[in-house]
Amino acid sequence: MKARYKYRIYPTIGQKHRLAKLFGCVRTVWNDSLACYQEKYILGQKKPSNSELQKLFITQAKNTEDREWLSEVSVVPLQQSLNDLNQAYQNFFSSTKGKRKGKAIKPPRFKKRRSKQTARFTLRG
């Protein structure tokens, strides 16, 4: 059985800044990988694996000048963002094929700065 906990926190100014940076990094990795998924789907290519996405949008992106700020946060929420996107696509496709009960699920959407900010940590993180 998995347990999920929700916490209400009251961060200080410095903590708010670090959380905003974390949420921004998670959102950037999600949006970049979602764009890659959509591009591959339009071209009719096979969907990229999770390890390919991690190499491309986390490991290699940290070495570029545009995305070097990704290395300032923990890698665990970034990896979980890719896992969540992969699960969202699996749910979408199983819903369209009729393998999932209930009404049809819409495909994943790009995250916006003003929407709900989330980051998921594992025990390792």
HELIX and SHEET records of a PDB file:
HELIX    1   1 ILE A   13  LEU A   43  1                                  31    
HELIX    2   2 ASN A   50  GLN A   54  1                                   5    
HELIX    3   3 LYS A   55  THR A   59  3                                   5    
HELIX    4   4 GLN A   60  LYS A   62  1                                   3    
HELIX    5   5 GLU A   68  GLU A   72  5                                   5    
HELIX    6   6 VAL A   75  THR A   96  1                                  22    
END                                                                             
